[in-house]
């Protein structure tokens, strides 16, 4: 099992070396886009949905319901972002059952990239929801003395997101490699089942935490102050 995807060069495009992290990320994205196109083609209001379309609608409805429970408003807009994060991470982790496939989420490059997208999305959703002034005001709540601490807190969220996902997925891959070398005929089934469970849970945690951070940025400054006082 290859544990460090970044050092595995698959091919080169001029001076650009394409490693396994990028290739496996493309595979996951192509799979998600391909399934979405196949399931949603020829949509008609007067035609009963098939099994695959019903399954996809059920997944989307469940994601929207979870996000609506976290956010007070704008659940549909946040769903496009957090739902995409969840599906990408979940499919990446679930594909560990495919022999020879190492999830791109086991690479620190991927988790840092996902975290950067969350750190960019947080102020964008916050500004779109309450305006530039109200969003910036949250950094000086409950007093201006807290400005540096609130800024550090924003960056610490990103670091914790990236390291949590990378550490859990990477440690699972290391443990699986060790157990497979000890008992290759027994542990594969057990590790595959455990990998499916932990992969889904990690995707859920990452997406929910991103939704919580975005929801916090979208809240009114007065509401945040009231919650902190309580």
Secondary structure in CASP SS format (residue, H / E / C, confidence):
PFRMAT SS
TARGET T0000
AUTHOR 0000-0000-0000
METHOD secondary structure of the structure
MODEL  1
X C 1.00
X C 1.00
X C 1.00
X C 1.00
X H 1.00
X H 1.00
X H 1.00
X C 1.00
X E 1.00
X E 1.00
X E 1.00
X E 1.00
X E 1.00
X C 1.00
X C 1.00
X E 1.00
X E 1.00
X E 1.00
X E 1.00
X H 1.00
X H 1.00
X H 1.00
X H 1.00
X H 1.00
X H 1.00
X H 1.00
X H 1.00
X H 1.00
X H 1.00
X H 1.00
X H 1.00
X H 1.00
X H 1.00
X H 1.00
X H 1.00
X H 1.00
X H 1.00
X H 1.00
X H 1.00
X H 1.00
X C 1.00
X C 1.00
X C 1.00
X C 1.00
X C 1.00
X C 1.00
X C 1.00
X C 1.00
X C 1.00
X C 1.00
X H 1.00
X H 1.00
X H 1.00
X H 1.00
X H 1.00
X H 1.00
X H 1.00
X H 1.00
X H 1.00
X H 1.00
X H 1.00
X H 1.00
X H 1.00
X H 1.00
X H 1.00
X H 1.00
X H 1.00
X H 1.00
X H 1.00
X H 1.00
X C 1.00
X C 1.00
X C 1.00
X C 1.00
X H 1.00
X H 1.00
X H 1.00
X H 1.00
X H 1.00
X H 1.00
X H 1.00
X H 1.00
X H 1.00
X H 1.00
X H 1.00
X H 1.00
X H 1.00
X H 1.00
X H 1.00
X H 1.00
X H 1.00
X H 1.00
X H 1.00
X H 1.00
X H 1.00
X H 1.00
X H 1.00
X C 1.00
X C 1.00
X C 1.00
X C 1.00
X C 1.00
X C 1.00
X H 1.00
X H 1.00
X H 1.00
X C 1.00
X H 1.00
X H 1.00
X H 1.00
X H 1.00
X H 1.00
X H 1.00
X H 1.00
X H 1.00
X H 1.00
X H 1.00
X H 1.00
X H 1.00
X H 1.00
X H 1.00
X H 1.00
X H 1.00
X H 1.00
X H 1.00
X H 1.00
X H 1.00
X H 1.00
X H 1.00
X H 1.00
X C 1.00
X H 1.00
X H 1.00
X H 1.00
X H 1.00
X H 1.00
X H 1.00
X H 1.00
X H 1.00
X H 1.00
X C 1.00
X C 1.00
X C 1.00
X H 1.00
X H 1.00
X H 1.00
X H 1.00
X H 1.00
X H 1.00
X H 1.00
X H 1.00
X H 1.00
X H 1.00
X H 1.00
X H 1.00
X H 1.00
X H 1.00
X H 1.00
X H 1.00
X H 1.00
X H 1.00
X H 1.00
X H 1.00
X H 1.00
X H 1.00
X H 1.00
X H 1.00
X H 1.00
X H 1.00
X H 1.00
X H 1.00
X H 1.00
X H 1.00
X H 1.00
X H 1.00
X H 1.00
X H 1.00
X H 1.00
X H 1.00
X H 1.00
X H 1.00
X H 1.00
X C 1.00
X C 1.00
X C 1.00
X C 1.00
X H 1.00
X H 1.00
X H 1.00
X H 1.00
X H 1.00
X H 1.00
X H 1.00
X H 1.00
X H 1.00
X H 1.00
X H 1.00
X H 1.00
X H 1.00
X H 1.00
X H 1.00
X H 1.00
X H 1.00
X H 1.00
X H 1.00
X H 1.00
X H 1.00
X H 1.00
X H 1.00
X H 1.00
X H 1.00
X H 1.00
X H 1.00
X H 1.00
X H 1.00
X H 1.00
X H 1.00
X H 1.00
X C 1.00
X C 1.00
X H 1.00
X H 1.00
X H 1.00
X H 1.00
X H 1.00
X H 1.00
X H 1.00
X H 1.00
X H 1.00
X C 1.00
END
